[in-house]
Amino acid sequence: MKLATRMGRLGTETAFEVLVKARKLEAEGKDVVHLEIGEPDFDTPANIIEAGTHALNNGFTHYGPSAGLPDLRKRIAEDVAVTRDIPVTADNVVVTPGGKPIMFFSILAVVDEGDEVIYPNPGFPIYESMIKFVGGVPVPMQLHESKDFNMDVDDVARKITPKTKMIIINSPNNPCGSVMTREQMKAIADLAVKHDIVVLADEIYKRFLFEGEFESITQFPGMPERTIILDGFSKTYAMTGWRIGYGVMPKPLVEPISRLVTNSVSCTPAAVQMAALEALNGSQEEAYGMVREFKRRRDIIVKGLNAIPGITCKNPKGAFYVFPNVTGTGMTSRDFADRLLQEGGVAALAGEAFGQYGKGYLRFSFANSAENIKKALGRIETFAKNNRKK
């Protein structure tokens, strides 16, 4: 069967490919420490599970509005208004099955063929994939290790052309764990207003901050009316398998985005939305406790990696990833990651899975127990020592 040409432009997430390889090795009897998948290793809090179960047992098994249940949209708006300090109503919210649809639908609704989209690189690979799929032109915004994996604002300004339609930002960042400063956000906001550019702000890791306060680009004048906030429940409440996210956007975008929901998935499951409502309304202690534990794990893995000859690792300020530089080992990042899995029993991702500027780095997720992280560090140290090129 001959596929449509556009399918050749569609990428993937390497994390799932590496997971398959790791599972195959485990089936063959090899012990593998999983540091490849970006999801909390905690279970969904019991109150959320109970709310979802209660909803299923009480008739929430039917179609709902494409934009989401009114009560959840209202509650999301209230939460966003407080956490971003901006005016938001339910009419600004679209609920989707996961956060990725907000990326896909926003880019599909805003970007015409030939339009340019500036996006972070290293960055979440689906940004570039979706830009290419809709016929847009991806313009990488390099994140520099020397700047704690943040962009050079002057470089971003130089990349803007009359064809620039959108800028994507992700803070805290996947894969680097970097957090944009207020000054950097203001500079991007100024550029967006000056050149009439839409901003897609991926804020899915907003709770995962290990220092400082969360900053949203929507706080600056002119930004709420040109920014699409992407957020969700997967990371904050350990609900990856529930598949529920949302976008907060200018009202003129809500109807077309909702129409894309209607044409693709119809709606987000109602019982899942009721569970999400409980996530926002219920105790936040487990969610914040998860962040405290991730900070403890971060300190373990950063210290351990920096103690290994040939590897240097920045201290991430957010998310739950480290992005160490492995060029000092003499191996390419691709070779390092592949052989570390096969020979060392540690699953990780090569940096180029996150774009061209990821070469020379690895991404480790520290969404695993401290015990397993320490086990992995021992294996990484042994592997690096035995294979370091002089």
Secondary structure, DSSP 8 states (H G I E B T S, - for coil): ----GGGGG----HHHHHHHHHHHHHHTT---EE----S-SS---HHHHHHHHHHHHTT--S---TT--HHHHHHHHHHHHHHHTS---GGGEEEESSSHHHHHHHHHHH--TT-EEEEEES--HHHHHHHHHTT-EEEEEEEEGGGTSEE-HHHHHHH--TTEEEEEEESS-TTT-----HHHHHHHHHHHHHHT-EEEEE-TTTT-BSSS----GGGSTT-TTTEEEEEESTTTTT-GGG--EEEE--HHHHHHHHHHHHHHTSS--HHHHHHHHHHHHS--HHHHHHHHHHHHHHHHHHHHHHTSTT-B----SBTTEE--B-GGGTS-HHHHHHHIIIII-EE-EEGGGG-GGGTTBEEEE--S-HHHHHHHHHHHHHHHHHH---
